Amino acid sequence: MAAKNNASTKLSPLQLELLKIYSFQPTEEELRELKNLLAQFFAHRFTEKAANAAKSNNITDEDLDKWLEEGD
C-alpha cells in the first residue's frame, strides 16, 4: 500500500533551511556551533515569552522566587 502524502509529512521552513546547511557538509565543530546558536536563540525566545506572560499576569520576581522556594 502506498503512503499518503499529507500535510503532516510536509517539512517546515526551518527544517528546509537546516537541510540546506547539511548540504554543505559542515564539520563537527560547525555543527556544534550551530546547535549552540539555536539553543541560545530558543532560550532567549523562551525567556522573553515567560517575561511577557509574567508581566501580563502581574507576576513579580518575588512571586517567582517564592514559588521556587516552595519546591524545596
Residue pairs with C-beta under 8 A, 6 or more apart in sequence:
11 19
21 34
26 34
53 59
54 60
54 63
54 64
